[in-house]
Amino acid sequence: MKNYKDSDYALNKYSDGIVYRFADVIMEVSLADFLAENPGKTPADFEALKKFSDNDYLDQVRAENRQTKKNVSIHGMEESHDLGSVPLADEYIEASEREKAVIAYSLLMESGLLTETQERRFNLHIIGRLSLREIAERESVHFTSVDESIASAMKKFKKIFG
């Protein structure tokens, strides 16, 4: 299991700002940065976003911990996976390929191929059906950052989906 102190949750929780981890860099958005980039926002808005990001990272840690307790084979889905429980956005798959897509989705989530940011954004877009702009607004990041994350995740999904 991953060391808790190395987790994005701990990094974000014990930082004064909001921490974003990318493949090659860790960025921290301070209150001053947030207020400078978002005229009309208040310190209370920043605290609400910080609390949201803390909870989002905590949810990721909990999901990772649940996942490490599973014994999942990539060669078969004999473990108890309810394939109907993953509501993949219908516009991405044909009805006849839904089961294959759900298996590919499960494999992708379990593979470790996605960064935590890609996984969060991919889930918000595909499962949560949020637009790229809605995700960017929610995370207070530029639209292109979200677009690149989801495009990269979708490319990895398509490799598994075949």
N, C-alpha and C positions, 0 to 999 in steps of 0.2 A: 504494500500500500504506500502511496505517496506520502512523504513527510508533510504534516499539516503546516509547518512553518514555511514550507516552500510553495504553498498553495496560493492561487490568485486571491482567494477569500482572505487569507491572513494578510497578504500584502496590501489589499484594499482596506480591510477593516482597521489595521493599525497605522494607516497613513492618514495624514491630514486632508489629502485630496482624494480624487477618484483615480484609480489606477487602471490602465489598459495595457494588456500584454499582447504584443504583436510577435510575429515569428522572430524578428531580429532586434526588437527594442521594447523596453517598458516605458510607458509614458504616464506621467501623473498630471492631472488637471487640478490646479489649485483653485481656491475660492476666487482669488484675484483674476486668474485666467478665465474662469467661468463668467465672472461678471463683465470682464472686458469683451469677451466674445458674444455675450448675450445681453445687449442693452435692454433694460426694462425688467430683467430678472433680479431677484433678491437673494440674500444669503439663505433665506428659508427655502427657496427653490433649489439652491445648491445642496442644502442638507437633505431635502426630499430625494434628490437624485442620488446622493451618496448613500442614503438608506436603501433605496431601490437597488443600487449596484451591490451593496453588501448582501442583501437578501438574494439577489441573482447569483452571486458567487457562492453563497452558502448552499443554495439549491443545487448548484453544479457539484459541489463537494459531496453533498448527500447522494446525488445520483451516481457519482463515481464510486462512492463507498458501497452503494447497493450493487453496482455493476461488478465490483471485485468479488462479491460474494456469490456470483453466478458462475456456473461452469458452462460456458457457451462454446459450442463447436461451430467453426465456420463452415464445416462440411454438411451440416444438417441442422435443422431447427427443431430437433426432437425435444428440447427443453420447452417448458410451457410458455410459449409466446402466443398471445392472442393477436393474430394478424389483423383482425378487424379493428383493433383498438388504436391503430395509428392512422389518424385521419389525414392522409396525404392529400394535398390540394389536387382536385380532380383535373385541373387544366394541365397538369404535368404528365399524366399517365392515362393510358387507355383503360377502360374498365376490364378488358380481358387480361391485362398485365398487372392488375392491382396487387395480387398476391406476390408476384415476383418483385414488384416495386417495394412492397412493405418489407420483404425479406432483405432486399438490398439496403433499404433505409436502416433496418436493425443492424445489419452487418457494418454499415458505415458508422453508426453511432458507437458501436462496440470496438471498432478497429483502431481508434486512436489516430486516424489520418487527419482529422479536423483539429484545428486549434480550438481552444475554448470559445474564442470570439466567433469563429466560423460556425461552430456547433450552435451557439446561442442564437445567432442571427439566422441561420438556416432553419432552425426550429420555429423561430418567430415568423418567418416568411412562409415556410411550407406547411407547418402544423398550425401555427397561430393565424395564418392568412393575413399578416400585416404587410402593407406595401413597404418598399424599400425606404420611401420617405418617412413613413410612420416609425420605422425602426430607427432611422437616423435621428428623428426628433426625440424619440424615447431615450436614446443613448447620448444625445447632444453631440453628435459627430456629423461630419459631412456626408452627404448622400453617396458620393463616389466610394468612400471607405466601406459603406455597407454593400454597395453594388459589387465591389471587388471581392469582399468576403463571401458573399453568396454565390458569385460566379465561380470562385475557386471551389467552394463546397459542392456546387452543382456538377462541376467537372469530375470531382472525385466520386460523386454519386453515380454519374453516368458510366464511369469505368466499372463500378461494381454491378450496376444494373445491366450493363452489356447491351 
